[in-house]
Amino acid sequence: MKIAIIQSSLSWENPTLNRNYFEEKINAIAEQVDLIVLPEMFTTGFTMNPSGVAETMQGKTVVGLQALAKAKNSAITGSLIITENNNFYNRLVFVFPSGEIQFYDKKHLFSLAGEDKVYTSGDQKLIVDYLGWKICPFVCYDLRFPVFARNVEDYDVLLYVANWPKPRINAWDILLKARSVENMCYTIGANRIGLDNNNFEYVGHSQVVDYLGNYMLEPQETEGVFIVELNKENMLETRKKFGFLNDKDTFELKAY
């Protein structure tokens, strides 16, 4: 499976500018890829003011992603602010080339920024079946909580979209590798760059790590589209050889 990560700065609370930017970048991808990965809240930046920028699942961004996915014959994923039943969600959408959509609502809301006061938490883990791969997508702060990400579904890829700031970027690098090693899977991390309107700086470090913790794409700090091809057979052979996942503990995960 060939993936493309788009790392960029984001125009603050301006869905139109961001939609246009990512549409241009996606259309400019010359080679055929299977999955295009965008950052967290890619239409707005990480804002705690959702009322003016939230969209519905029938809004311009989702409809536009469906059209792009069909035109490029590629799945597209990233998170945006969705309003539904009088609640706001930091929702990751996974748009298939057919236009079908599956979604994951961020479970672990970033209390340090007050995200838990503004957005509604999801409670369901998502496993996407795509091209013979099982993909488990999460959003930013979820990365700090390994129990929820635990590979009990025999997934192949962990995927994190983020607005992860510079002061804690070392944790981002460490935890992405840790999730790969402990779950014996590929891990994709897609982050943003630039300054937001709260003066938080982002240095990207979008990356891809293999099932043994080796970089397939080292952390990137510039704007760009980064393409990596994943090999499922190699991963399965390594899992079979070492068998680490067979020795995992069994426990019950309870909602809080």
ABEGO torsion letter per residue (X at the ends): XBBBBBBBBBBBGBAAAAAAAAAAAAAABABBBABBBBBBGAAAEBBABAAAABBBAABAAAAAAAAAAAAAGBBBBEBBBBBBGGBBBBBBBBBBAAGBBBBBBBABBBAAAGAAAABBBBABBBBBBBGGBBBBBBBEAAAABAAAABBAAGBABBBBBBBBBAAAAAAAAAAAAAAAAAAGBBBBBBBBBEBBAAGBBBAEGBBBBBAAGBBABBBBABBEBBBBBBBAAAAAAAAAAAGAAAABBBBBBBBX
